[in-house]
């Protein structure tokens, strides 16, 4: 599963959804990869994530690092990346990971592709640094999916 998170009316918080959209428009994914716009569902995503061995999440992160930086975070580090919650869905994501771990239902692989945001506020446009990072984030997503054995065109 490839899961995009974010809010389309909160500037850089929409980066995950914009990257997911670019992935769908520019790549041909195999039929066994489900793509989902998780929006801001947070903990409500639990029901949708069950049964997948591999989950790739793309989202905006706010770590106070270089604007537009694209990072890869493996499952054991996800809570650290989302330690500074910038929106309700990220608090929910931390809780979701905790529930999956507690119930021993973590997928075999879970990876986050994070795009360092500049600002989260009302607006529908990404900041320039984040907008320039969408294509590299998609490239990283494709690389991860290839590492997981999927052929992406």
N, C-alpha and C positions, 0 to 999 in steps of 0.2 A: 504494500500500500504506500502511496505517496500522498501525504497530507499537508495541505497548505493552511496556514493559520494567519489571522489578522483581521483588521477592520478597514474596509475600503474607504471610509470617511474620516480616517485618523492619520493622515499624511503617511509617514514612514512605517506605521504599523501595518500598512497594506502590502509591504514588500513580499511577504510570503505568498500572498494570493496573486500578486503580479507575476512572481517567478513561476508559480504553478501554471498560470495562464500561458506564459511564454513557452514552458515545457510542452504543454498540450498543443500549442500552435506550430511549434517548430520541430518537434520530434515525433517519431512513430513509436509508440510504446507497445510491447507485446500484450496480448489479451489477458495474461495472468496478472498484470499490474493494474490495480484499481487506483484511480486518482480521485481524491476527495477534497472539496473546499470545506474545511472545518470551521471557517470563520472565527467566531469567538465562543464556540461551544464549551471549551474548557472541560470540566469534569463530565459533561454530558457525552463526550467523545468515547467514553469507556465502552459503551455498547457497540460502537462502530469499529473499534480497534480489536475486538476479540476475534481470535481465530487466525490472525496473520502472524507469520513467522518473522517477517521483515517489515519494518515501518520506517519510512523516511519522512521526516518532518521538515518543512521549510517555513521560517518565520523571521521576523525582525527581532534583534536582540539589542539591549541597551546596557553595555558594560563600561561605557565611558572610554572606549578605545577609538581607533581611527575610523572616522565616518565612512561607511560603505564597505568596511572590511568584511570579507566573507570567511566564515569559520565553519569547521566541521567538529561536531561534538558527539562523542559516542555515549551510549546509554548511561554508563556509570558517572558521567559528568553533567548530565542534563540539568539536574537540580541546581548545580553551581551556576550554570549559565543563566538560569531563570531566577537567581537569588534576588535580583532587583526586578520586581514585577512592574511592567509598564502599562499593563492593561489587565482587566479581569480574566481574559482567557489564559494569560500566562500564569496567574495564580492557580487557575484551574488545571493547567498543564502540570504544574509541580504536584498538585494534589493527585492528579491522574496517575503520574508515575509512582507516587507513593502507594496508591491503592493497588496498582498492578504488581508492585514488588511485594506488598503485604499479602496479597492473595496468590502469590507465586504464578502470575499470569503474564509476566513480561515476555514480549516476543524474543525470539532468539537473537535478533538484531534490531536495534532502534538507534537511528542516527538523526541528528538535527543539523541542517544547513542553516546557519544563522547569518543574517545580514545586519551589520551594525548600523543602527538608525541614528539620525541626527536629532529629530524632534518628533514628538507625538502630540498632535493637536488637531483641531478640526480642519479638514481640508482633504481634497481628493488627489492632490499631486504629491509625488515623491520628491524629496529634496534631491538636488543634482548628484551628490555623491552616491546616494542609495540607488537612484535611477541607473547610474552607470554600472552598478554592481549586480544588476538583475541577470544579465547574460552570463557573467562568470559564475553566479550562483547556480544557474541552470546547468552549466558545464560541469560543475562539481556534483550536482545531483545525478547527471548522466554517468559520471565516473563511478559514483557509489553504486548505482544500479548495475553497472557493468561488473563491478567487483562482486556483486551478489549473484552474478551469473545471468543477467538479463542482457539481451542484445537490443540496443537502442539505435535507431536510425534517425 
